[in-house]
Amino acid sequence: MKSDVHFVMKATSARILLAVIVIMIPVGSFPATGSIQNRSAQYLSNHSASTVTVTKTATQLAEEKSSLSAVVGSSLTLKCPWQWQRTLLTVWNVKFINGTNCHLSYKSDRNLSVTNCNENVNWLSRPDQEYALLIKPVQIFNEGFYKCSSSIDKGTFIHEYALTVLVPPQVHLTHDYNGTAVCTAAAGKPAAQISWGQKGDFITVNETLPNGTKTVISKYKITSAEENNLTCYISHPAWTNSQVLSFLSGTRKSIHLKVQKQFQEAAFRRMRWNPMPPLCKWKM
């Protein structure tokens, strides 16, 4: 009986001692489970923030747009953004105003260039050295939008050009035998602007041609006081200065007489080929 009581007392004392030892252990002596989870969360939080920042930088877009014009038959160079840095991928996407499109691309890691554009739209030089685009010669169908995308380690940068093609018109100043001066700006793009140096009675009409160019005709009623100093002014975006057409002294009269003479000769020839019937003789 005593041995049993002694065993129970020893067991109880052991439990009390163990409890005291556990209570006396400093809380900061070992890293608690909650502390480890917090550190893990803090690490993941810092890592995620860094990843988001890098991802944002890698996919950052900087896009610019500009408009320009070129005269038909000339040559035009279009620069690509980040021209001075080596890019991972450079792509030119072209959308022509007539609804067709083409593209040029260069991938630096494979030194591979691909294009399906016409011969007059190509790289200015080797794409591994320069990413500029050359249009030579500029044609009416080249009008449209040219977008270059450059992908580098800092992000993707885009520049889009809106290209307008200008066609200078053919101009001339004439007049007819009815006393009307005719100032013409033919097949221009856009339509030319015509004005007269004198105040008078005139009318101006526009005509659109199948290729998209326009012809402008202005007719001015000439008076005798203006016959030797009539001036027509024609302006167009393809020119730096306006074109000035004038009748020189005596020119209108000589041309007028020449036109009248040609008209009279033509009438005489018709009379020769179609003579008038003889007059009837009445008997008295």
C-alpha positions as CSV (number, residue, x, y, z in Angstrom):
1,M,0.0,0.0,0.0
2,K,2.8,2.4,0.9
3,S,4.6,1.6,-2.3
4,D,1.6,2.4,-4.3
5,V,1.2,5.8,-2.6
6,H,4.8,6.5,-3.1
7,F,4.6,5.8,-6.8
8,V,1.6,8.0,-7.2
9,M,3.3,10.9,-5.4
10,K,6.4,10.5,-7.6
11,A,4.3,10.5,-10.8
12,T,2.4,13.6,-9.6
13,S,5.6,15.4,-8.7
14,A,7.0,14.6,-12.2
15,R,4.0,16.1,-13.9
16,I,4.2,19.3,-11.7
17,L,8.0,19.6,-12.5
18,L,7.4,19.2,-16.2
19,A,4.7,21.8,-16.2
20,V,6.9,24.2,-14.3
21,I,9.8,23.6,-16.7
22,V,7.5,24.3,-19.7
23,I,6.2,27.5,-18.2
24,M,9.7,28.8,-17.4
25,I,11.0,28.4,-20.9
26,P,11.5,31.9,-22.4
27,V,9.0,32.6,-25.1
28,G,11.7,34.0,-27.4
29,S,14.1,31.0,-26.9
30,F,12.6,29.2,-29.9
31,P,11.0,30.6,-33.0
32,A,7.3,30.1,-32.7
33,T,5.2,28.7,-35.5
34,G,3.4,31.9,-35.9
35,S,6.7,33.8,-36.3
36,I,7.8,31.4,-39.1
37,Q,4.5,32.0,-41.0
38,N,4.9,35.7,-40.7
39,R,8.4,35.7,-42.0
40,S,7.2,33.5,-44.9
41,A,4.4,35.9,-45.6
42,Q,6.7,38.8,-45.5
43,Y,9.1,37.1,-47.9
44,L,6.3,36.3,-50.3
45,S,5.0,39.8,-50.0
46,N,8.4,41.3,-50.8
47,H,9.0,38.8,-53.7
48,S,5.6,39.5,-55.2
49,A,6.1,43.2,-55.1
50,S,9.4,42.8,-56.8
51,T,7.8,40.6,-59.4
52,V,5.0,43.0,-60.1
53,T,7.4,45.8,-60.5
54,V,9.6,43.9,-63.0
55,T,6.5,42.7,-64.9
56,K,5.1,46.2,-65.1
57,T,8.4,47.5,-66.5
58,A,8.7,44.6,-69.0
59,T,5.2,45.3,-70.4
60,Q,5.2,49.0,-70.2
61,L,4.0,50.7,-73.4
62,A,5.0,54.1,-74.7
63,E,3.1,55.1,-77.8
64,E,3.5,58.2,-79.9
65,K,1.8,59.4,-83.1
66,S,2.7,62.0,-85.7
67,S,1.5,63.1,-89.1
68,L,3.6,63.9,-92.2
69,S,3.3,64.3,-95.9
70,A,5.5,63.5,-98.9
71,V,5.3,64.5,-102.6
72,V,4.7,61.7,-105.1
73,G,8.0,60.5,-106.7
74,S,10.1,61.6,-103.8
75,S,11.8,59.3,-101.2
76,L,10.8,59.2,-97.5
77,T,12.6,57.8,-94.4
78,L,10.6,56.8,-91.3
79,K,12.6,56.4,-88.0
80,C,11.7,53.7,-85.4
81,P,11.6,54.5,-81.7
82,W,14.7,53.5,-79.7
83,Q,16.7,53.5,-83.0
84,W,20.0,53.8,-81.1
85,Q,19.4,50.6,-79.0
86,R,19.5,47.0,-80.0
87,T,16.0,45.6,-79.8
88,L,14.8,42.0,-79.3
89,L,12.0,42.4,-82.0
90,T,11.2,45.2,-84.4
91,V,8.0,45.2,-86.4
92,W,6.6,47.6,-89.0
93,N,2.9,47.3,-89.6
94,V,1.6,49.2,-92.6
95,K,-2.1,49.9,-93.3
96,F,-2.6,51.6,-96.7
97,I,-5.5,53.9,-97.3
98,N,-6.9,51.6,-100.0
99,G,-7.5,48.9,-97.4
100,T,-4.5,46.6,-98.0
101,N,-1.6,46.1,-95.5
102,C,1.9,44.7,-95.2
103,H,4.6,44.2,-92.6
104,L,8.3,44.0,-92.0
105,S,9.9,42.4,-89.0
106,Y,13.3,41.7,-87.6
107,K,14.2,39.3,-84.7
108,S,17.7,40.0,-83.4
109,D,18.4,36.7,-81.6
110,R,18.0,34.8,-84.9
111,N,19.1,37.6,-87.2
112,L,15.9,37.0,-89.2
113,S,14.1,39.5,-91.4
114,V,10.7,38.9,-92.9
115,T,8.6,41.2,-95.2
116,N,5.7,41.0,-97.6
117,C,5.6,44.7,-98.6
118,N,6.2,46.0,-102.1
119,E,9.6,46.8,-103.4
120,N,9.3,50.5,-102.8
121,V,8.7,49.9,-99.0
122,N,11.8,48.3,-97.4
123,W,14.4,48.7,-94.7
124,L,16.6,51.8,-95.1
125,S,19.7,49.5,-94.7
126,R,20.4,46.3,-92.9
127,P,17.9,45.8,-90.1
128,D,20.6,44.5,-87.8
129,Q,22.2,48.0,-88.0
130,E,19.2,50.3,-88.4
131,Y,15.4,49.8,-88.1
132,A,14.4,52.8,-90.2
133,L,11.9,52.3,-93.1
134,L,12.5,53.7,-96.7
135,I,9.7,54.5,-99.1
136,K,11.2,55.1,-102.6
137,P,9.7,56.4,-104.7
138,V,6.6,57.5,-102.9
139,Q,3.4,56.6,-104.8
140,I,-0.3,57.5,-104.2
141,F,-1.0,54.0,-102.9
142,N,1.6,54.5,-100.2
143,E,-0.7,56.8,-98.3
144,G,-1.7,55.3,-94.9
145,F,-0.5,54.4,-91.4
146,Y,3.0,53.1,-90.6
147,K,3.4,51.7,-87.1
148,C,6.8,50.6,-85.7
149,S,7.0,48.5,-82.5
150,S,10.4,48.1,-80.8
151,S,10.7,45.6,-77.9
152,I,13.7,46.0,-75.6
153,D,14.4,45.1,-72.0
154,K,12.8,48.3,-70.8
155,G,9.5,47.6,-72.6
156,T,7.7,47.9,-75.9
157,F,7.8,51.3,-77.6
158,I,5.5,52.3,-80.5
159,H,5.4,55.1,-83.0
160,E,2.7,55.5,-85.6
161,Y,3.0,57.8,-88.6
162,A,0.0,59.0,-90.6
163,L,1.3,59.6,-94.1
164,T,-0.4,61.8,-96.7
165,V,0.8,61.7,-100.3
166,L,0.8,65.0,-102.2
167,V,0.4,65.2,-106.0
168,P,1.3,68.6,-107.5
169,P,-1.2,69.5,-110.3
170,Q,-0.4,70.4,-113.9
171,V,-1.3,74.1,-114.4
172,H,-2.1,76.2,-117.5
173,L,-3.9,79.4,-118.4
174,T,-5.8,79.7,-121.6
175,H,-8.8,81.6,-123.1
176,D,-11.3,81.1,-125.9
177,Y,-12.8,83.3,-128.6
178,N,-15.8,84.1,-126.4
179,G,-13.6,86.2,-124.1
180,T,-13.3,83.7,-121.2
181,A,-10.0,82.9,-119.5
182,V,-9.6,79.4,-118.2
183,C,-7.1,78.6,-115.3
184,T,-6.7,74.9,-114.8
185,A,-4.9,72.8,-112.1
186,A,-5.2,69.3,-113.3
187,A,-4.8,65.9,-111.4
188,G,-3.6,67.3,-108.1
189,K,-3.9,65.8,-104.6
190,P,-5.5,67.4,-102.7
191,A,-7.4,69.9,-104.8
192,A,-5.5,73.1,-105.7
193,Q,-6.8,76.6,-104.7
194,I,-7.3,79.1,-107.6
195,S,-7.7,82.8,-107.3
196,W,-7.6,85.7,-109.7
197,G,-5.6,89.0,-109.4
198,Q,-8.5,91.0,-110.7
199,K,-12.0,91.5,-109.3
200,G,-14.4,90.1,-111.8
201,D,-17.0,87.5,-112.7
202,F,-15.6,83.9,-112.5
203,I,-16.8,80.4,-111.6
204,T,-14.7,77.5,-110.2
205,V,-15.5,73.8,-110.5
206,N,-13.8,70.6,-109.1
207,E,-13.7,67.2,-110.8
208,T,-12.5,64.0,-109.0
209,L,-10.5,61.6,-111.2
210,P,-10.6,57.8,-110.8
211,N,-7.1,57.7,-109.1
212,G,-8.3,60.0,-106.4
213,T,-6.7,63.2,-107.7
214,K,-8.7,66.3,-108.4
215,T,-8.9,68.8,-111.3
216,V,-9.9,72.4,-110.6
217,I,-11.1,74.7,-113.4
218,S,-11.8,78.4,-112.9
219,K,-13.3,80.5,-115.7
220,Y,-13.0,84.2,-115.7
221,K,-15.0,86.6,-118.0
222,I,-12.5,88.9,-119.6
223,T,-13.2,92.6,-120.2
224,S,-11.3,94.8,-122.7
225,A,-9.7,96.7,-119.9
226,E,-8.2,93.5,-118.4
227,E,-7.1,91.8,-121.5
228,N,-3.4,92.5,-121.1
229,N,-2.9,92.1,-117.3
230,L,-4.9,89.1,-116.2
231,T,-3.3,86.9,-113.6
232,C,-4.2,83.6,-112.1
233,Y,-2.8,82.3,-108.8
234,I,-2.6,78.6,-107.9
235,S,-1.6,77.3,-104.5
236,H,-1.0,73.7,-103.4
237,P,0.5,72.0,-100.4
238,A,3.1,70.3,-102.6
239,W,4.6,73.7,-103.4
240,T,6.5,76.1,-101.3
241,N,5.2,79.1,-103.3
242,S,2.1,79.7,-105.3
243,Q,2.2,79.4,-109.1
244,V,1.5,82.6,-110.9
245,L,0.2,82.5,-114.5
246,S,-0.4,85.7,-116.5
247,F,-1.2,86.9,-120.0
248,L,1.5,89.0,-121.5
249,S,0.8,92.2,-123.3
250,G,-0.8,91.4,-126.7
251,T,-0.8,87.7,-126.1
252,R,-4.5,87.4,-125.5
253,K,-5.3,89.4,-128.7
254,S,-3.0,87.3,-130.9
255,I,-4.3,84.0,-129.5
256,H,-7.9,85.3,-129.9
257,L,-7.3,86.2,-133.5
258,K,-5.7,82.8,-134.1
259,V,-8.6,81.0,-132.7
260,Q,-11.0,83.2,-134.7
261,K,-9.0,82.5,-137.9
262,Q,-9.0,78.7,-137.3
263,F,-12.8,78.9,-136.8
264,Q,-13.2,80.9,-140.0
265,E,-11.0,78.4,-142.0
266,A,-13.0,75.5,-140.6
267,A,-16.3,77.1,-141.6
268,F,-14.9,77.8,-145.1
269,R,-13.9,74.1,-145.5
270,R,-17.4,73.0,-144.5
271,M,-18.8,75.4,-147.1
272,R,-16.5,73.9,-149.8
273,W,-17.6,70.4,-149.0
274,N,-21.2,71.3,-148.6
275,P,-21.9,74.0,-151.2
276,M,-25.1,76.0,-151.0
277,P,-27.8,75.0,-153.5
278,P,-28.1,77.4,-156.5
279,L,-30.7,80.2,-156.3
280,C,-34.0,79.6,-158.0
281,K,-34.7,81.7,-161.1
282,W,-38.1,83.1,-161.3
283,K,-39.7,83.5,-164.7
284,M,-41.2,86.9,-165.2
